């Protein structure tokens, strides 16, 4: 219990301080929020490390889609990529405000990330800023890349160089369904400068 000194009288010059205890029992960190578990999904680990840590855990995300709340997610190659649109606050807010189950049902997603004509215009912008694409590069891979960029631009606006976000599994799956390929790259953290 904090010890309080005598309160000054009305005629005293310190009368306005009567409600403030002069001595308190203050401990380090007493006003800090309690520590939470560190979210390892966003930490840059190699996929081998994260896979070996969770293979013995029967509830980890790569065993199934029980973590998916929207019903559109698929299991991704890494644990970090197995994330539902409902788990990302910004995207969840968009879902809730439009009353839809999955962000892939949103008309803006359909128009801007799946419409090939919109992606062609974004491709011209991409070529103008980053240079020409390789003639041997599969066009579906390029469209997927542009669709991912458009989704990020819609949800988070411009992130800046080297800043990346893991996209929800439902978004990645839907874009891959429209623009299929034999091999997919998946999420990669930026290389250190």
Wavefront OBJ file of the C-alpha trace (Angstrom):
o trace
v 0.000 0.000 0.000
v 1.476 3.375 -0.968
v 2.408 5.639 1.889
v 0.862 9.125 1.660
v 2.186 12.200 3.459
v -0.105 14.702 5.120
v -2.284 16.765 2.774
v -1.571 20.519 2.879
v -4.166 22.914 4.327
v -6.240 25.336 2.227
v -4.146 28.351 3.110
v -0.971 26.539 2.023
v 0.457 27.412 -1.449
v 0.474 23.690 -2.394
v -3.251 23.206 -1.790
v -3.944 22.261 -5.443
v -1.750 19.170 -5.006
v -3.920 17.582 -2.321
v -5.082 14.674 -4.489
v -1.597 13.627 -5.569
v 0.145 11.106 -3.314
v 3.679 12.236 -2.599
v 5.149 8.771 -2.142
v 4.074 5.791 -4.259
v 5.115 2.210 -4.584
v 6.253 2.124 -8.213
v 7.871 -0.991 -9.599
v 9.750 -1.330 -12.891
v 7.544 -2.274 -15.836
v 4.329 -2.089 -13.794
v 2.628 -0.026 -16.498
v 3.829 -2.131 -19.436
v 1.431 -4.550 -21.132
v 2.048 -8.219 -20.377
v 4.380 -10.011 -22.754
v 2.786 -12.013 -25.550
v 4.129 -14.880 -27.566
v 6.239 -13.695 -30.475
v 4.535 -14.341 -33.812
v 7.030 -16.527 -35.642
v 5.059 -16.429 -38.888
v 6.580 -13.078 -39.823
v 10.134 -13.768 -38.658
v 12.640 -14.440 -41.441
v 13.533 -18.082 -40.824
v 14.430 -20.641 -43.388
v 11.542 -22.876 -44.298
v 13.511 -25.941 -43.154
v 13.801 -24.559 -39.604
v 10.118 -23.734 -39.304
v 9.085 -27.067 -40.810
v 11.284 -29.131 -38.489
v 9.981 -27.278 -35.410
v 6.357 -28.029 -36.250
v 6.395 -31.460 -37.883
v 5.875 -33.154 -34.522
v 3.001 -30.791 -33.680
v -0.230 -32.377 -34.967
v -2.054 -29.019 -35.060
v 0.292 -27.074 -37.268
v -1.148 -25.338 -40.290
v 0.317 -27.526 -43.001
v -1.734 -30.551 -41.888
v -4.998 -29.082 -43.127
v -7.090 -25.943 -43.420
v -8.701 -25.945 -39.980
v -7.128 -22.487 -39.509
v -9.145 -21.107 -42.452
v -12.278 -19.176 -41.492
v -13.307 -18.021 -44.981
v -13.546 -21.489 -46.536
v -11.404 -20.617 -49.573
v -7.861 -21.244 -48.316
v -5.593 -24.064 -49.393
v -2.540 -25.440 -47.620
v 0.566 -23.556 -48.750
v 4.164 -24.849 -48.918
v 5.311 -23.056 -45.753
v 3.716 -22.488 -42.354
v 4.018 -18.691 -42.722
v 2.003 -18.707 -45.955
v -0.855 -20.660 -44.359
v -2.792 -17.593 -43.249
v -6.455 -16.772 -43.804
v -7.788 -13.389 -44.899
v -9.733 -13.257 -41.624
v -6.460 -13.277 -39.647
v -5.125 -10.053 -41.160
v -6.862 -7.101 -39.444
v -6.886 -4.766 -42.469
v -8.383 -7.426 -44.724
v -10.781 -8.633 -42.034
v -12.103 -5.071 -41.708
v -12.787 -4.959 -45.469
v -14.549 -8.346 -45.259
v -16.697 -7.279 -42.312
v -17.649 -3.922 -43.814
v -18.937 -5.616 -46.990
v -20.431 -8.656 -45.250
v -18.516 -11.231 -47.286
v -16.966 -14.509 -46.160
v -13.721 -14.187 -48.118
v -11.803 -11.239 -49.553
v -11.735 -13.057 -52.912
v -15.508 -12.477 -53.148
v -15.028 -8.700 -53.026
v -15.807 -7.046 -56.352
v -12.683 -4.864 -56.151
v -10.520 -7.992 -55.852
v -12.283 -9.610 -58.813
v -12.036 -6.479 -60.981
v -8.459 -5.514 -60.120
v -6.653 -8.776 -59.458
v -8.372 -11.289 -61.743
v -9.357 -9.193 -64.773
v -6.752 -9.774 -67.478
v -7.392 -6.378 -69.137
v -6.707 -4.519 -65.904
v -3.594 -6.612 -65.357
v -2.373 -5.796 -68.883
v -2.518 -2.079 -68.120
v -0.635 -2.667 -64.859
v 1.863 -4.782 -66.790
v 2.611 -1.812 -69.087
v 3.185 0.352 -66.022
v 5.432 -2.330 -64.515
v 7.453 -2.621 -67.751
v 7.812 1.153 -67.900
v 9.192 1.401 -64.365
v 11.184 -1.869 -64.111
v 12.212 -2.505 -67.697
v 11.180 -5.135 -70.230
v 10.315 -8.677 -69.234
v 12.233 -11.649 -70.553
v 10.774 -13.206 -73.715
v 11.067 -16.659 -72.138
v 9.158 -15.672 -69.002
v 5.751 -17.401 -68.864
v 2.959 -14.842 -69.193
v 0.888 -16.420 -66.398
v 3.792 -15.929 -63.996
v 3.937 -12.253 -64.945
v 0.163 -11.852 -64.539
v 0.321 -13.522 -61.116
v 3.078 -11.169 -60.028
v 1.120 -8.123 -61.221
v -2.073 -9.420 -59.561
v -0.239 -9.837 -56.235
v 1.108 -6.292 -56.547
v -2.369 -4.926 -57.281
v -3.793 -6.719 -54.249
v -1.089 -5.237 -51.997
v -1.693 -1.795 -53.502
v -5.436 -2.103 -52.848
v -5.134 -3.307 -49.247
v -1.941 -1.682 -47.896
v -1.279 1.002 -50.529
v 2.394 1.434 -51.390
v 4.720 -0.541 -49.110
v 8.049 0.680 -50.456
v 11.137 -1.171 -51.585
v 11.981 -4.252 -49.527
v 8.754 -4.161 -47.508
v 6.717 -7.279 -48.122
v 3.520 -8.776 -46.792
v 2.494 -12.399 -46.742
v -0.712 -12.646 -48.751
v -3.616 -14.742 -47.506
v -3.697 -18.299 -48.823
v -7.157 -17.731 -50.326
v -5.877 -14.786 -52.403
v -2.820 -16.692 -53.615
v -4.937 -19.763 -54.446
v -7.523 -17.755 -56.389
v -4.870 -15.939 -58.431
v -3.061 -19.231 -59.086
v -6.335 -20.813 -60.251
v -6.812 -18.059 -62.842
v -3.144 -17.902 -63.903
v -1.817 -21.464 -63.401
v 1.754 -22.647 -63.710
v 3.655 -25.884 -63.231
v 5.876 -24.399 -60.539
v 5.276 -21.619 -58.007
v 7.817 -19.525 -56.136
v 5.942 -18.722 -52.932
v 6.717 -15.973 -50.441
v 10.310 -14.855 -50.008
v 11.688 -12.357 -47.515
v 13.729 -9.541 -49.100
v 17.444 -10.041 -49.384
v 19.504 -8.009 -46.919
v 21.137 -4.965 -48.468
l 1 2 3 4 5 6 7 8 9 10 11 12 13 14 15 16 17 18 19 20 21 22 23 24 25 26 27 28 29 30 31 32 33 34 35 36 37 38 39 40 41 42 43 44 45 46 47 48 49 50 51 52 53 54 55 56 57 58 59 60 61 62 63 64 65 66 67 68 69 70 71 72 73 74 75 76 77 78 79 80 81 82 83 84 85 86 87 88 89 90 91 92 93 94 95 96 97 98 99 100 101 102 103 104 105 106 107 108 109 110 111 112 113 114 115 116 117 118 119 120 121 122 123 124 125 126 127 128 129 130 131 132 133 134 135 136 137 138 139 140 141 142 143 144 145 146 147 148 149 150 151 152 153 154 155 156 157 158 159 160 161 162 163 164 165 166 167 168 169 170 171 172 173 174 175 176 177 178 179 180 181 182 183 184 185 186 187 188 189 190 191 192 193
